[in-house]
Amino acid sequence: MTPNAQALYLGIDGGGTKCNAILVNDEGQVLGRGTAGPANPYHGYERAIDSITLASDIALKDAGLEPSDKSTLIAGLGLAGLHLPSQVKKMEQWQSPFAKSFFTNDLHIACIAAHESNDGGVIISGTGSCGFAHVDGQSLTLGGHGIPCGDKGSGAWIGLSAVQAVLLASDHLGPATLLQGLLEEQLEAKGMLIVDKLSQARSSDFAELAALVFRAAEQQDEVALGIIQEGADYLSALGLRLLELSPPRISLLGGIADQMIPWLNAKLVERLSPAKRSAEFGAIQYARSQLTLEEVSK
Amino acid sequence: MTPNAQALYLGIDGGGTKCNAILVNDEGQVLGRGTAGPANPYHGYERAIDSITLASDIALKDAGLEPSDKSTLIAGLGLAGLHLPSQVKKMEQWQSPFAKSFFTNDLHIACIAAHESNDGGVIISGTGSCGFAHVDGQSLTLGGHGIPCGDKGSGAWIGLSAVQAVLLASDHLGPATLLQGLLEEQLEAKGMLIVDKLSQARSSDFAELAALVFRAAEQQDEVALGIIQEGADYLSALGLRLLELSPPRISLLGGIADQMIPWLNAKLVERLSPAKRSAEFGAIQYARSQLTLEEVSK
């Protein structure tokens, strides 16, 4: 890149299911977009690298540019899994094809984008669940431990809880539930064969089962109502803890966020604000702020 | 094997942590024993095959015989994971080195051995948990779904529950517990790094953490007491359901069985009888009964 060429920024929001890329110029104008597969290095480093590269190539093509132009890009990458120090280290050792790469976790970029500011809070309830707030230079991360260790109130946790409840009901060791019929139909399996079908299941597979729980809850199934309320209580407690830091704004994001709102603590709900932009814009903003820091420290 | 040579029987009890082999002659005299690693094909087919082969070779050597003598043995194999039809199919396709191989699940051979009879019941609380009863030609299997879908009251479930409780406590989203200090010390990690350390953890790794929960419970830690009681309540309910079939005897087996007894329902405890023999003898008895069936049907 010659000193006079206009800088191009790439923003990557890499999640457990897909990876979104956005290409913008120095004025913030969107030139291209791309989407590829999962980009959580914790669940597969090679696949994450491939998804990031592919999403970038698609965004470049969308902008009328070539894959080889990756070498001119200043990239901000917010990836799921990068709350783990081991994963940050792994990604920083990657010989990335970009001119510069700035890595952070997906929560951080989602928060920056939601508030168009470094300060704010986010509660995420999608495939997984977690919370993050950054206020006056201090940050707090809650949850994000994944199933089976955590992620209460997420799609994956709700789906896994449904499977547990159905297996107990099948053995007549737990209350009868509409979830049994719904799950057996969805998986085309009963009892032990459900376990067999789910032997290689990932978080995203369990999250797909969450819809059944919302369906059973609509029919006032006690087991389904109990699962959703327990998950929502966790998200409420997590949100109220973030509010203790007094973030100027707080948003609820993620694939099942809208479905969870009716179950959340009213004090939390009245504090929620919609996200201003999607997470990949936060990745751009993060890259720009890190670049400024580098230039200042020169 | 010439028709006049004495038949030798191999009994295999293959669990998630280790595989025990016993070699007996036609009179039931023990000639040799061997132990090797995990032999649950659901958690690793190749490893299970290797463990079975190695345990057999050790038992043969112990008896002063050669590995090549495997081809003369009539083997009964009771393996964890064989309650799943897919796993039974996989094992039956194995070109086993034995003259004959009869497969069943580990619960079945444990029950036969516990009562020296086809009729009886067993409750297992070891790495995993499950129940089995066979009475008057009818059998009932409960649980055995593995973590994270089931296996309440097992070592793995107790260990996983401890990890969940510690992560909630670390985020101040659950009650403080002595388990936090104990787990952090054991894993040499805190918060998110605990998740990182356990990313590849198997059931047996979680089961190793159960000892911490019993230690915290001795110190009246409410969280630990709650975990153990919830697990014990499940085992009690499971045992009482098996008793509905009126098995002549019922036994509680497995690595943490003795530790769980004080927490179980008194009506169940007064019905428990000690196991007469260890599971590998049940595998021998199973092989002999299947061989008799084969000869009868000729």
Chai-1 contact restraints between the chains, C-beta under 6 A:
chainA,res_idxA,chainB,res_idxB,connection_type,confidence,min_distance_angstrom,max_distance_angstrom,comment,restraint_id
A,H83,B,M192,contact,1.0,0.0,6.0,A-B,restraint_1
A,L84,B,D196,contact,1.0,0.0,6.0,A-B,restraint_2
A,S86,B,D196,contact,1.0,0.0,6.0,A-B,restraint_3
A,L142,B,D171,contact,1.0,0.0,6.0,A-B,restraint_4
A,H145,B,L167,contact,1.0,0.0,6.0,A-B,restraint_5
A,H145,B,V195,contact,1.0,0.0,6.0,A-B,restraint_6
A,P148,B,P148,contact,1.0,0.0,6.0,A-B,restraint_7
A,C149,B,V163,contact,1.0,0.0,6.0,A-B,restraint_8
A,C149,B,Q164,contact,1.0,0.0,6.0,A-B,restraint_9
A,C149,B,L167,contact,1.0,0.0,6.0,A-B,restraint_10
A,C149,B,V195,contact,1.0,0.0,6.0,A-B,restraint_11
A,G150,B,L167,contact,1.0,0.0,6.0,A-B,restraint_12
A,V163,B,C149,contact,1.0,0.0,6.0,A-B,restraint_13
A,Q164,B,C149,contact,1.0,0.0,6.0,A-B,restraint_14
A,L167,B,H145,contact,1.0,0.0,6.0,A-B,restraint_15
A,L167,B,C149,contact,1.0,0.0,6.0,A-B,restraint_16
A,L167,B,G150,contact,1.0,0.0,6.0,A-B,restraint_17
A,D171,B,L142,contact,1.0,0.0,6.0,A-B,restraint_18
A,L173,B,A237,contact,1.0,0.0,6.0,A-B,restraint_19
A,M192,B,H83,contact,1.0,0.0,6.0,A-B,restraint_20
A,V195,B,H145,contact,1.0,0.0,6.0,A-B,restraint_21
A,V195,B,C149,contact,1.0,0.0,6.0,A-B,restraint_22
A,D196,B,L84,contact,1.0,0.0,6.0,A-B,restraint_23
A,D196,B,S86,contact,1.0,0.0,6.0,A-B,restraint_24
A,A237,B,L173,contact,1.0,0.0,6.0,A-B,restraint_25
